[in-house]
């Protein structure tokens, strides 16, 4: 089956917005009092955010110390680390946060009033310890909207007419698909920058840079995910807390908005069964492509003694 995967990113045209002129009016004392109360509320909220960001930077500094110790332990033997150490002690996150520390701290010291705007306009510049739960939730909603757009555009493309959602439905079908594409040199290094940007956007990664930078960004991210998948399989996906489950799902392009905890666990379990399959290995391209096709799929477990995916002998199947 000859496969061609070319996707074009369509950008909507921007239109100018006419702002009507506001009529002048006089204010009496009661509205001024209300406005004063509102202003006090805004300032109180701003002070709370600044305090939160300061504490977040302090936590980030402590995380850097812990990460250095754990990196030495990791270099000696990766298996000696627990997933709690690997994730919550910020081995990966510390690397990402280190580059954000100086610019974020400068903004906090010089013009702290701009921090809320920075969080909205440039969330990739905000250290993980300085993101509130509300901001995380908004990010996930925005991510799902982007993923939904990519899902609709790719499924509607004539270039994937030979593929159906059912082709990604279970491990056996994915193995068949992998063997089909092996002779077509379908890999990240052969994709143009447009498709690589699509994958980066879907996996919640930055989309700026050259084609080579985008490829390296995806490869580095998937290398980290592979290590994390090994640890989750070792410790059992059912032991993840809801926050850990949300973070793991978001990092793998798994839907994490308006979905039950059990469905997220099944989706993560399915991803791990694909990623850690050895004969044959499922390519990075097919792993991410499966997430695009199965964005809104439902998952359920089936007993299968012939499948060895973790301690429990079960197969996760995606229902379209």
C-alpha positions, 0 to 999 in steps of 0.5 A, a space after each residue: 500500500 503506497 502511502 503519502 503523508 503531506 499535510 498543509 497548515 491553513 492559517 485564517 485571514 486576519 480581519 481588522 476590528 473596528 472599535 466604536 468610540 465611547 461616549 463620555 459620561 459622568 460618574 457619581 459617587 457609588 460607581 466610583 466606590 465600586 470601581 475602587 473596590 474592583 481596583 483593590 480586588 485586582 491589586 490583591 490578586 496581583 499581589 497573590 500572583 507575585 507571591 506565588 511566582 516568587 515561591 515558584 522561583 524558590 522551588 525551582 532553585 531547590 529543584 535544580 539542586 535535587 536534579 544535579 544529585 539525581 542526574 549523578 545517580 541516573 548516570 550510574 544506573 537509570 533503573 535505580 531511580 523511581 518514576 517519582 524521582 525521575 518526574 517529580 524531582 524534575 530531572 527533565 523539567 529542571 533542564 527545561 526550567 533552567 533556560 526560563 529562570 533568568 528571563 522570568 526572574 527579570 520580568 518579575 523584578 522589573 515589571 511584575 505587572 506584565 507577568 499575567 500577560 507573559 503567562 498568556 502570550 508566551 507560556 513556554 517562557 514560564 517555569 513549571 513551578 510558576 504555573 497555577 492549576 487554573 493556567 494549566 487547565 486553560 493550556 489543556 483546553 487550548 491544546 485540545 482545540 489545536 489537536 481537534 483542528 489537526 485531527 479534522 484536517 488530517 482525516 479530511 485530507 485526500 493524502 491519507 485516503 487509504 488509511 482509516 481510524 480502524 487501522 490504529 485500533 489495536 496492537 496487531 493492526 498497528 504491527 501490520 501497518 508498521 510492516 507496510 510502511 517499513 519499505 517506504 522510508 516513512 520517518 521523521 527525517 524524511 518529513 518537511 517542516 510543515 508536517 513536523 510543525 503539525 506533530 510538534 503542535 499536537 504533542 504540545 511542543 514549540 513549533 519555531 525553528 528550522 526543519 532540523 530543529 523541529 526533528 531534533 525536538 520531537 526525537 528528544 521528546 520521544 526519547 524522554 517519553 520512552 524512558 518514562 514509559 519503561 518506568 510507568 510499565 514497571 510501576 503500573 499505570 494504575 498507581 499514577 495520581 490524577 495529576 501525574 496521569 494528566 501530565 503523562 497524557 498531555 506529553 503523549 498527545 492523549 486527550 486530557 479534557 472532558 475524559 474520565 480517569 479510567 479512559 486516560 489510563 486505558 489510552 496511556 496503557 495502549 500507548 505504552 503497549 505500542 511504544 515498548 513493542 519489540 517485534 517490530 518496533 513501532 516507529 515514532 511517526 506511527 506512534 504520533 500519527 495514531 494519536 491524531 487518528 485516535 484523539 476522540 477514541 474510547 478505550 476498553 480492556 480485553 483479556 488476551 493471553 498471547 499479548 505480553 504488555 506489562 504485568 497484566 495480560 490484557 490488550 487495550 483496544 480503541 473503539 472509534 
